[in-house]
Amino acid sequence: MAVTYIRRGLAALLLAAALLLPGCAAQGSGTLRVGVKDDVANFGLYDEESGRYSGLEIDLAQLLCDRLGYRTVEFTTVNAATREQLIDDGSLDMVIATYSITDERRERYDFSTPYYTDKAGVMVECSTLIDSITELAGCRIGMMRNASNALEMAHYMAGHGIVDRFASAEFDPATFRGGLTFVEFDSYAGIAEVLEVGEVDAFLADGSILTGYRSDERRILNDVFAVQNYGVCTKKDSSLSARVDEAIKTWQQDGTLAALREKWGV
């Protein structure tokens, strides 16, 4: 037990030392271009007043910048509609943006070993008195465009006889009408706004994201229907892919990732 605490303490000190370096280590050259979120508290959040990003994924990008030998890191805000395009056209070297690893995505991109594991969830206004996902039949579900968790939610509800059963290959949240309606948005803040005024009945996202929009008037339902593993995304067969994966595996073992999670309370 004492050895475990010592390792965690050393990992926290190493993490703090790395993040205090100006920009990134000066041992390398060039700029590491990273796509991140700007609206997910504790993961990737942009502050307009300071012009800075903050969060676990921002710190992770800084650490990768140092380890890979770049001099600086440049952040670009991405969402579900732009993250793949910016990787494809070479505008970004990697995406670290609560991007879930799926078999379909692995066919087109490289992903590192997961640096964070989350669970998909649903948030509702307390005034609706909804206690479970199984009570959402006929409801409108707000979700991010191209998010993967709509499929898992629909299967979960079909398994409980709430919506019609369907083939995964034929599922499209934009057209699904098997017993509920998915409404797609381009920002989490947009979903939170329409949830408040009743234009959607529920907010579907990963638990880490929902937490940032929870309030005394909202709550996250207890149903667990999908596990989401976040990975660093790089272009297929990129020269960075193996090096990024090696770094994530090392930081899993030496406690660096644990120190990041503790720092950001996730």
VMD Tcl script that draws the C-alpha trace (Angstrom):
set ca {
  {0.00 0.00 0.00}
  {2.83 2.42 0.87}
  {4.48 1.70 -2.49}
  {1.23 2.59 -4.28}
  {1.01 5.96 -2.51}
  {4.67 6.70 -3.27}
  {4.14 5.94 -6.98}
  {1.07 8.16 -7.11}
  {2.93 10.95 -5.38}
  {5.85 10.72 -7.79}
  {3.45 10.65 -10.74}
  {1.71 13.79 -9.50}
  {5.06 15.57 -9.10}
  {6.17 14.53 -12.58}
  {2.87 15.69 -14.02}
  {3.13 19.06 -12.28}
  {6.71 19.53 -13.46}
  {5.82 18.69 -17.05}
  {2.86 21.07 -17.13}
  {4.90 23.95 -15.72}
  {7.22 23.90 -18.72}
  {6.71 26.93 -20.99}
  {4.59 25.71 -23.92}
  {6.34 22.36 -24.31}
  {9.86 21.08 -23.96}
  {12.31 23.04 -26.08}
  {14.11 19.86 -27.12}
  {12.15 19.56 -30.34}
  {10.88 21.82 -33.08}
  {7.62 22.47 -34.81}
  {4.03 22.66 -33.63}
  {1.79 19.79 -32.58}
  {-1.71 20.58 -33.88}
  {-4.41 19.14 -31.66}
  {-8.19 19.20 -31.99}
  {-9.95 19.64 -28.65}
  {-13.36 20.48 -27.23}
  {-14.13 23.97 -25.95}
  {-17.35 23.28 -24.05}
  {-16.68 20.24 -21.85}
  {-15.79 21.21 -18.29}
  {-12.73 19.40 -16.87}
  {-11.81 17.94 -20.29}
  {-11.63 20.76 -22.82}
  {-13.01 24.19 -21.97}
  {-12.17 27.52 -23.59}
  {-12.15 30.74 -21.58}
  {-12.79 33.75 -23.81}
  {-11.42 36.24 -21.28}
  {-8.01 34.57 -20.98}
  {-7.97 33.03 -24.45}
  {-6.87 29.72 -22.93}
  {-8.10 26.15 -22.95}
  {-8.11 24.02 -19.81}
  {-8.93 20.46 -18.82}
  {-7.59 16.94 -18.66}
  {-7.33 16.64 -22.44}
  {-5.49 19.95 -22.69}
  {-2.93 18.74 -20.15}
  {-2.66 15.43 -21.99}
  {-1.91 17.26 -25.23}
  {0.83 19.27 -23.47}
  {2.40 16.07 -22.18}
  {2.30 14.49 -25.64}
  {3.85 17.61 -27.11}
  {6.78 17.26 -24.75}
  {7.20 13.51 -25.19}
  {6.99 13.61 -28.98}
  {9.60 16.34 -29.22}
  {7.51 19.27 -30.43}
  {8.27 22.80 -29.32}
  {4.72 24.08 -29.02}
  {1.13 22.84 -29.16}
  {-1.65 24.57 -31.09}
  {-5.26 23.93 -30.12}
  {-8.20 23.97 -32.52}
  {-11.79 23.61 -31.36}
  {-13.51 20.61 -32.97}
  {-16.92 19.01 -32.79}
  {-18.48 15.85 -34.19}
  {-18.94 17.49 -37.58}
  {-15.37 18.75 -38.01}
  {-12.97 16.46 -36.11}
  {-12.60 13.82 -38.85}
  {-12.48 16.32 -41.67}
  {-9.59 18.18 -40.04}
  {-7.67 14.94 -39.53}
  {-8.37 13.84 -43.12}
  {-7.19 17.07 -44.74}
  {-4.05 17.28 -42.63}
  {-5.06 20.36 -40.63}
  {-4.60 18.44 -37.37}
  {-2.05 15.89 -36.17}
  {-4.42 14.39 -33.62}
  {-7.77 14.78 -31.92}
  {-8.14 14.58 -28.13}
  {-11.76 15.55 -27.69}
  {-13.83 13.04 -25.67}
  {-13.70 10.96 -28.86}
  {-15.05 7.47 -28.23}
  {-13.32 4.46 -29.76}
  {-15.61 2.28 -31.90}
  {-14.93 -0.56 -34.34}
  {-16.30 1.53 -37.20}
  {-14.02 4.45 -36.40}
  {-11.01 2.15 -36.06}
  {-11.46 1.15 -39.69}
  {-10.75 4.73 -40.77}
  {-8.46 6.11 -38.04}
  {-5.87 5.03 -35.49}
  {-6.75 5.29 -31.81}
  {-4.50 5.02 -28.81}
  {-5.15 2.82 -25.83}
  {-8.00 4.50 -23.90}
  {-6.88 7.31 -21.60}
  {-10.32 7.62 -20.00}
  {-13.38 5.39 -19.63}
  {-16.82 6.91 -19.26}
  {-20.45 5.80 -19.36}
  {-23.13 7.21 -21.62}
  {-26.00 8.84 -19.76}
  {-29.22 10.79 -20.05}
  {-30.10 14.01 -18.22}
  {-33.61 15.39 -17.70}
  {-35.22 18.36 -16.01}
  {-36.32 17.36 -12.50}
  {-39.74 18.89 -13.21}
  {-40.49 16.10 -15.70}
  {-40.46 13.50 -12.86}
  {-38.79 11.03 -15.25}
  {-36.84 8.43 -13.24}
  {-35.60 6.03 -15.92}
  {-34.72 5.80 -19.59}
  {-37.57 3.31 -19.88}
  {-39.97 6.22 -19.35}
  {-38.77 8.08 -22.44}
  {-41.03 6.34 -24.99}
  {-42.26 8.88 -27.51}
  {-39.85 11.54 -26.25}
  {-37.42 13.82 -28.06}
  {-33.79 13.12 -27.21}
  {-31.22 15.87 -27.77}
  {-27.80 14.58 -28.84}
  {-24.62 15.72 -30.56}
  {-24.47 15.14 -34.30}
  {-22.63 11.90 -35.21}
  {-22.45 10.77 -31.58}
  {-22.16 7.00 -31.18}
  {-24.25 6.58 -28.03}
  {-27.66 7.00 -29.71}
  {-27.34 3.50 -31.15}
  {-26.59 1.99 -27.72}
  {-29.48 3.87 -26.13}
  {-31.94 2.71 -28.80}
  {-30.78 -0.92 -28.41}
  {-31.13 -0.62 -24.62}
  {-34.70 0.62 -24.99}
  {-35.51 -2.04 -27.57}
  {-34.25 -4.67 -25.14}
  {-36.77 -3.40 -22.61}
  {-39.57 -3.41 -25.15}
  {-39.84 0.39 -25.15}
  {-39.01 0.92 -28.84}
  {-39.13 -1.33 -31.90}
  {-36.20 -3.67 -32.50}
  {-33.99 -2.75 -35.42}
  {-30.79 -3.73 -37.26}
  {-27.72 -1.77 -36.21}
  {-26.57 -1.39 -39.82}
  {-29.81 0.40 -40.67}
  {-29.82 2.76 -37.69}
  {-29.69 6.50 -38.37}
  {-30.60 8.76 -35.43}
  {-31.77 11.50 -37.80}
  {-34.47 9.27 -39.28}
  {-35.16 6.78 -36.49}
  {-38.85 6.72 -35.57}
  {-39.14 3.44 -33.72}
  {-40.65 4.87 -30.56}
  {-38.62 8.01 -29.83}
  {-37.04 10.84 -31.78}
  {-33.39 11.85 -31.75}
  {-32.72 15.55 -32.39}
  {-29.14 16.36 -33.41}
  {-27.21 19.49 -32.41}
  {-23.75 20.90 -33.04}
  {-23.01 21.96 -29.45}
  {-23.68 20.65 -25.95}
  {-24.63 24.13 -24.82}
  {-27.32 24.17 -27.50}
  {-28.82 20.94 -26.18}
  {-28.80 22.28 -22.61}
  {-30.65 25.41 -23.73}
  {-33.46 23.57 -25.52}
  {-33.75 21.09 -22.65}
  {-34.43 23.98 -20.30}
  {-37.29 25.32 -22.44}
  {-38.76 21.90 -23.18}
  {-37.93 21.65 -26.88}
  {-36.33 18.28 -26.10}
  {-37.26 15.95 -23.24}
  {-33.79 14.57 -22.49}
  {-30.08 15.26 -23.07}
  {-28.01 12.28 -24.27}
  {-24.21 12.41 -23.85}
  {-21.33 10.82 -21.96}
  {-21.53 11.18 -18.19}
  {-18.44 13.38 -17.99}
  {-20.08 15.83 -20.38}
  {-23.48 15.81 -18.69}
  {-21.89 16.60 -15.33}
  {-20.82 19.98 -16.67}
  {-24.44 20.89 -17.43}
  {-26.07 19.47 -14.32}
  {-27.84 21.83 -11.93}
  {-30.31 21.76 -9.05}
  {-33.07 21.65 -11.66}
  {-31.58 18.74 -13.63}
  {-30.49 15.24 -12.87}
  {-28.75 12.36 -14.60}
  {-30.72 9.11 -14.74}
  {-29.16 6.01 -13.19}
  {-29.50 3.75 -16.24}
  {-26.19 2.44 -17.61}
  {-26.42 1.35 -21.25}
  {-23.00 1.97 -22.82}
  {-19.34 2.33 -21.87}
  {-17.34 4.93 -23.77}
  {-13.55 4.66 -24.08}
  {-11.80 7.89 -25.08}
  {-8.69 7.56 -27.23}
  {-6.26 9.88 -28.97}
  {-7.19 9.82 -32.67}
  {-4.57 10.09 -35.40}
  {-4.62 9.55 -39.14}
  {-4.55 5.91 -40.25}
  {-0.94 4.64 -40.27}
  {0.36 8.01 -39.05}
  {3.96 8.06 -37.88}
  {2.62 9.41 -34.58}
  {0.14 6.60 -33.87}
  {2.47 4.03 -32.30}
  {4.37 6.66 -30.30}
  {1.15 8.12 -28.90}
  {-0.10 4.68 -27.94}
  {3.18 3.87 -26.22}
  {2.97 7.12 -24.24}
  {-0.59 6.45 -23.08}
  {0.32 2.92 -21.98}
  {3.34 4.23 -20.05}
  {1.27 6.90 -18.32}
  {-1.36 4.34 -17.37}
  {1.29 2.26 -15.62}
  {3.26 5.01 -13.89}
  {0.23 6.86 -12.50}
  {0.39 9.97 -14.71}
  {-3.14 9.46 -16.05}
  {-4.42 8.78 -12.54}
  {-2.85 12.06 -11.43}
  {-4.58 13.88 -14.29}
  {-7.95 12.40 -13.35}
  {-7.40 13.38 -9.72}
  {-6.38 16.92 -10.71}
  {-9.55 17.45 -12.73}
  {-11.88 15.45 -10.47}
  {-13.08 13.03 -13.14}
}
mol new
graphics top color blue
foreach p $ca { graphics top sphere $p radius 0.5 }
foreach p [lrange $ca 0 end-1] q [lrange $ca 1 end] { graphics top cylinder $p $q radius 0.2 }
display resetview
